Amino acid sequence: MDAPSTGTLLTAVICLVFLSAYFSASETAMMALNRYRLRHLAKKGHRGAQRAAQLLERPDRLLGVILIGNNFVNFSAASIATLLAIEILGESGVAWAPVICTFIFLIFAEVAPKTIAAAFPERIALPSSHLLRVLLFLFYPLVWLVSALSNGLLRLFGINHLASQNDHLSREELRTLVFDGAKIASQSQNMMLGVLDLDQVSVDDIMVPKSEIIGIDLDDDLDTIIQQLRNAQHTRLPVFHESIENIVGILHVRSAIRFLSSETLTKAALLQEIDDAYFVPENTSLQTQIRHFQKRKERIGLVVDEYGDIQGIVTLEDILEEIVGEFTTDLAAASSDIHPQEDGSYYVDGGATIRAINRALNWQLPSEGPKTLNGLITETLETIPEAPVCLTINGYQIEIIRLKGNMIVTAKLFQRLDIER
């Protein structure tokens, strides 16, 4: 029998290089597929995605059929390339064949196809899934044997790859996916992130402090109460005796209108319109609290500490604002605690919460400790200031403007440009 011609050998090597490139690209593309996008396409009826998803259910068998084909092609190509090198270079071709084969296969059958596959995994993996499934069917006994031996070896080292498969995302991973991987409108993206953050924020982070609660004091004269009801800007008002600590209940604006429309305007008649107060522990997460609001059909709660003392008030609207953002386009202007200045600084009330400042100005003042600006300053100074001072916290310069007793009434804040955040 005549030996194969040089042209035949060269054609065979080129064909084998293309086959090796196919297997290398298929392996990389299948492993680089976005599993969540793949499931989405499969649910929409994409046949290629359905085949690829089925193959990826057993990655050991998928890799088995790819590597069996790839190794068979590579070893065959190496043998034929050796014959070709001897045909062209003579006896010295035996030494040159491994060098030439390594270079050609490394570039054309490994690096280049795998790079393309990593950049466009769907374009390669989904069409390839049809041929891979056919190859898996044809060589199933050999693939099963290779997978069984490989899995048995892994189990000897305590590795069970089937049990370790887990596509579930943690909260932080899902947050990163939404923030970096999702091509959606920024407002919708912020809303999704807000939902993910609900269990990391507690009601005392967003509550209206006790000192800022607006309510009805039953110890005031009736005319004052009536005037306050007529000018009320809130739909629900706490009703108390002398201070919020002596809470009586919550008055809804509809009940207030009914009271004002009645013929008998007395405090006793007003008490008949009051609903019971609902109390919320201060460390309750917003995710838990929104479920409690839904279950109890409530929209407002009084936040209490471990001793039962009222610390503030939280509403369903406050929680919704954590998800959708403030119901205004100019947060700094809308906040009564933050007053922009012409020089780019801000006059901020000492009782303003750090979270509100960060949200309004898109800053990053530390919010893990004290809840208010007053608390943050005194904690940083480790003393209660007796005179106006300046300090820098996280690259933000804070100048105390006005003090009253042990409280910082007003501070001037601005971000220092010489400090990179």
C-alpha positions in Angstrom: 0.0 0.0 0.0 1.3 3.4 -1.0 2.1 5.9 1.8 -0.2 8.9 2.0 0.9 11.9 0.0 2.2 15.0 1.7 -0.9 16.9 0.6 -3.2 14.3 2.1 -1.3 14.4 5.4 -1.3 18.2 5.5 -5.1 18.2 4.8 -5.7 15.8 7.6 -3.7 17.9 10.0 -5.6 21.0 9.1 -8.9 19.3 9.5 -7.9 17.9 12.9 -6.8 21.4 14.0 -10.3 22.7 13.1 -11.9 19.9 15.0 -9.6 20.5 18.0 -10.5 24.2 17.9 -14.2 23.3 17.8 -13.9 21.1 20.9 -11.8 23.7 22.8 -14.3 26.5 21.9 -17.3 24.4 22.8 -15.8 23.5 26.2 -15.1 27.2 27.1 -18.4 28.4 25.7 -20.5 25.9 27.6 -18.8 26.7 30.9 -19.0 30.4 30.3 -22.7 30.5 29.6 -24.7 32.8 31.9 -26.9 30.1 33.7 -29.7 32.6 34.5 -29.9 33.9 31.0 -29.8 30.3 29.8 -32.7 29.4 31.9 -34.6 32.5 30.7 -34.0 31.5 27.1 -35.0 27.9 27.8 -38.3 29.0 29.4 -39.0 31.1 26.3 -38.7 27.9 24.2 -35.2 28.4 22.7 -34.3 24.9 21.5 -30.5 25.5 21.7 -30.8 26.9 25.2 -32.9 23.9 26.2 -30.3 21.4 24.8 -27.5 23.3 26.5 -29.3 23.4 29.8 -29.8 19.6 29.6 -26.2 19.0 28.9 -25.1 21.3 31.8 -27.2 19.3 34.2 -24.4 16.7 34.1 -21.2 18.7 33.5 -19.1 15.6 34.1 -20.6 13.9 31.1 -20.5 17.1 29.0 -16.8 17.6 29.8 -16.2 13.9 29.2 -17.5 13.8 25.6 -15.7 17.1 24.8 -12.4 16.0 26.2 -12.6 12.5 24.7 -13.1 14.1 21.3 -10.5 16.7 21.8 -7.8 14.3 23.1 -8.5 11.8 20.3 -8.2 14.6 17.7 -5.0 16.0 19.3 -3.2 12.7 19.6 -4.2 11.8 16.0 -3.0 15.2 14.8 0.3 14.7 16.6 0.9 11.3 15.0 0.0 12.6 11.5 2.1 15.7 12.0 5.1 13.5 12.9 4.7 11.6 9.6 4.3 14.9 7.8 7.5 16.3 9.4 9.5 13.2 8.5 8.1 13.4 5.0 9.3 17.1 4.6 12.3 17.3 6.9 13.6 13.7 7.0 14.8 12.1 10.2 15.2 15.5 11.9 11.4 16.0 11.6 10.9 13.7 14.6 12.5 16.4 16.8 10.7 19.3 15.1 7.2 17.8 15.0 6.4 18.3 18.8 7.6 21.9 18.6 5.7 22.8 15.5 2.5 20.9 16.7 2.6 22.7 20.1 2.9 26.1 18.5 0.1 25.5 16.0 -2.3 23.8 18.4 -1.6 26.4 21.1 -2.5 29.3 18.9 -5.1 27.9 16.5 -6.7 25.1 18.5 -6.6 26.5 22.1 -5.9 30.2 22.8 -7.7 31.8 19.8 -10.9 29.6 19.8 -11.2 29.7 23.6 -10.8 33.5 23.6 -13.6 33.9 21.0 -15.8 31.4 22.9 -15.3 33.3 26.2 -16.3 36.6 24.4 -19.3 35.1 22.6 -20.4 32.0 24.6 -24.0 31.9 23.4 -23.2 32.2 19.7 -20.9 29.1 20.0 -22.5 27.0 22.8 -26.1 27.0 21.7 -25.5 25.8 18.1 -22.8 23.4 19.4 -25.2 21.8 21.8 -26.9 19.9 19.0 -23.7 18.2 17.8 -22.5 17.6 21.4 -25.8 15.9 22.3 -25.4 13.6 19.2 -21.8 12.8 20.2 -22.9 12.1 23.8 -25.5 9.6 22.4 -23.0 7.9 20.1 -20.2 7.6 22.7 -22.3 7.3 25.8 -20.8 4.0 27.0 -17.3 5.4 26.9 -18.4 8.7 28.4 -20.2 6.9 31.2 -17.1 4.8 31.9 -14.8 7.9 32.0 -17.3 9.8 34.2 -17.7 6.9 36.6 -13.9 6.5 37.0 -13.4 10.2 37.4 -16.2 10.6 39.9 -15.0 7.6 41.9 -11.6 9.1 42.1 -13.0 12.4 43.3 -15.1 10.7 46.0 -11.9 9.1 47.3 -10.7 12.7 48.1 -14.1 13.6 49.6 -15.3 15.6 46.6 -18.9 15.2 45.4 -19.3 17.6 42.5 -22.9 16.8 42.0 -23.8 17.7 45.6 -21.7 20.9 45.5 -23.6 22.4 42.5 -25.4 25.5 43.8 -26.7 28.3 41.7 -28.3 30.2 44.5 -27.1 33.8 45.0 -26.5 35.4 48.3 -28.0 38.9 49.0 -24.6 40.6 48.3 -24.1 38.5 45.1 -27.6 39.4 44.0 -27.0 43.1 44.8 -23.8 43.0 42.6 -25.7 41.3 39.8 -28.4 44.0 39.9 -25.9 46.8 40.2 -23.3 45.7 37.7 -24.9 43.0 35.5 -28.4 44.3 34.8 -29.1 46.7 32.0 -32.1 48.5 33.4 -33.1 52.0 34.1 -31.3 53.6 37.1 -34.5 54.3 38.9 -35.7 50.7 38.6 -32.2 49.5 39.6 -32.3 51.7 42.7 -35.7 50.3 43.7 -34.4 46.8 43.4 -31.4 47.6 45.5 -33.7 49.3 48.0 -35.7 46.1 48.4 -32.5 44.1 48.9 -31.4 46.5 51.7 -34.7 46.3 53.6 -33.4 43.7 56.1 -30.2 45.6 56.7 -31.9 48.8 57.8 -34.0 49.0 61.0 -36.9 51.3 61.9 -34.7 53.5 64.1 -32.6 54.3 61.0 -35.5 56.0 59.3 -37.9 57.0 62.1 -38.9 60.6 62.8 -37.2 61.4 66.2 -39.3 61.9 69.2 -38.4 65.6 69.3 -39.8 66.2 65.8 -43.1 64.3 66.2 -46.1 66.5 65.5 -49.2 65.5 67.3 -52.3 66.7 69.2 -51.8 67.6 72.9 -55.1 67.0 74.7 -53.9 69.4 77.4 -54.2 72.3 75.0 -57.4 74.2 74.8 -60.0 73.0 72.4 -59.7 75.9 70.0 -56.0 75.3 69.6 -56.7 71.6 68.9 -59.3 72.5 66.3 -57.1 74.9 64.6 -54.3 72.4 64.5 -56.6 69.8 63.0 -57.7 72.2 60.2 -54.1 73.0 59.3 -52.7 69.4 59.7 -50.3 68.3 56.9 -50.2 64.7 58.0 -52.9 62.0 57.4 -52.3 60.5 60.9 -51.5 62.4 64.1 -50.5 61.0 67.5 -52.7 62.2 70.3 -51.2 62.5 73.8 -51.3 64.3 77.1 -48.5 66.8 77.6 -45.8 64.7 75.9 -45.6 61.8 73.4 -44.6 59.5 76.3 -48.3 59.8 77.4 -49.7 58.6 74.1 -53.4 58.1 73.9 -53.8 56.9 70.3 -53.6 57.8 66.6 -56.1 60.2 64.9 -56.7 59.7 61.2 -57.5 62.7 59.1 -60.8 61.1 58.0 -61.8 60.8 61.6 -60.7 64.4 62.2 -62.9 65.6 59.4 -65.8 63.7 60.8 -65.1 65.2 64.2 -64.9 68.7 62.8 -68.2 68.2 60.9 -70.1 67.1 64.0 -72.3 69.4 66.0 -70.5 68.6 69.3 -66.9 69.7 69.3 -65.5 68.4 72.6 -62.4 66.6 73.7 -64.6 63.6 74.7 -66.0 63.5 71.1 -62.4 63.7 69.8 -61.4 60.7 71.9 -64.1 58.6 70.3 -62.4 59.0 66.9 -58.9 57.9 68.1 -57.5 54.5 67.2 -55.2 52.5 69.4 -51.5 53.2 69.0 -49.2 50.5 67.5 -45.8 50.1 69.0 -42.7 48.9 67.2 -39.3 47.7 68.7 -36.5 50.0 67.6 -34.3 47.2 66.1 -37.0 45.7 63.9 -35.8 45.5 60.3 -37.7 47.2 57.6 -38.4 44.0 55.8 -40.0 42.6 58.9 -41.8 45.8 59.7 -43.4 46.1 56.3 -44.8 42.6 56.7 -46.2 43.5 60.2 -47.8 46.7 58.7 -49.4 44.5 56.0 -50.6 41.9 58.5 -52.0 44.3 61.0 -53.4 46.7 58.4 -51.4 49.5 60.0 -49.6 52.4 58.4 -47.9 54.1 61.4 -46.1 52.9 64.5 -44.4 54.3 67.5 -40.8 53.1 67.9 -39.9 52.1 71.4 -36.6 51.0 73.0 -36.0 48.1 75.3 -37.4 50.0 78.2 -40.7 50.9 76.4 -39.7 54.5 76.0 -40.9 56.1 72.8 -38.0 57.0 70.5 -39.8 58.2 67.4 -42.4 57.3 64.8 -42.2 55.3 61.6 -44.8 55.1 58.8 -45.3 52.8 55.8 -44.5 55.8 53.6 -41.0 56.0 55.3 -40.3 52.4 54.3 -41.6 52.9 50.8 -39.2 55.9 50.4 -36.4 53.5 51.2 -37.4 51.6 48.1 -38.4 54.2 45.6 -36.5 57.2 47.0 -37.8 60.5 48.3 -41.0 61.7 46.7 -39.2 64.8 45.4 -36.4 65.6 42.9 -34.4 67.9 45.2 -33.7 66.0 48.3 -31.5 68.6 50.0 -34.1 71.4 49.4 -36.9 69.1 50.6 -35.2 68.4 53.9 -35.9 70.9 56.6 -32.7 69.8 58.3 -30.4 70.6 55.4 -29.9 74.1 54.1 -27.6 74.6 51.0 -25.3 77.6 51.0 -23.9 79.6 48.1 -20.3 78.4 48.7 -21.3 74.8 48.2 -21.5 73.9 51.9 -24.6 73.0 53.9 -26.0 74.1 57.2 -27.4 71.0 58.9 -29.4 70.7 62.1 -27.7 68.6 64.7 -30.7 66.3 65.1 -30.6 65.3 61.4 -30.0 61.6 60.9 -26.8 60.5 59.2 -28.8 58.3 56.9 -30.9 61.3 55.7 -27.8 63.4 55.1 -26.1 60.6 53.1 -29.3 60.0 51.0 -29.9 63.7 50.4 -26.3 64.7 49.5 -25.1 61.3 48.2 -22.4 61.4 50.8 -20.8 58.6 52.8 -20.7 59.7 56.4 -20.2 56.7 58.7 -23.7 55.4 59.7 -22.8 52.2 61.6 -22.7 54.0 65.0 -24.6 57.1 66.0 -27.8 57.8 64.2 -27.7 61.7 64.2 -25.1 64.3 63.3 -25.0 65.4 66.9 -24.1 61.9 68.0 -21.5 61.4 65.3 -19.7 64.6 66.2 -19.7 64.0 70.0 -18.6 60.4 69.4 -15.7 61.5 67.2 -14.6 64.2 69.7 -15.2 61.8 72.6 -16.6 64.8 74.5 -19.4 67.2 74.4 -18.0 70.4 72.8 -18.3 73.6 74.9 -17.4 75.9 72.0 -17.5 75.8 68.2 -14.8 73.6 66.8 -13.9 72.1 63.4 -13.2 68.4 62.6 -12.9 66.2 59.6 -14.8 62.8 59.3 -14.3 60.6 56.3 -13.1 63.5 54.2 -16.0 65.8 55.2 -15.2 68.9 57.1 -17.7 69.8 59.9 -17.8 73.1 61.6 -20.0 73.5 64.7 -21.9 76.8 64.3 -24.3 76.9 67.2 -24.5 75.0 70.5 -27.4 74.9 73.0 -26.6 73.2 76.3 -25.3 69.7 75.5 -26.7 69.7 72.0 -25.2 70.8 68.7 -28.0 72.9 67.1 -26.4 73.7 63.7 -23.2 72.5 61.9 -21.7 73.6 58.6 -20.7 70.6 56.4 -18.8 70.4 53.1 -16.8 67.8 51.3 -13.1 68.5 51.1 -11.9 68.3 47.5 -8.3 67.5 48.5 -9.4 64.1 50.0 -10.3 61.4 47.5 -13.3 59.3 48.6 
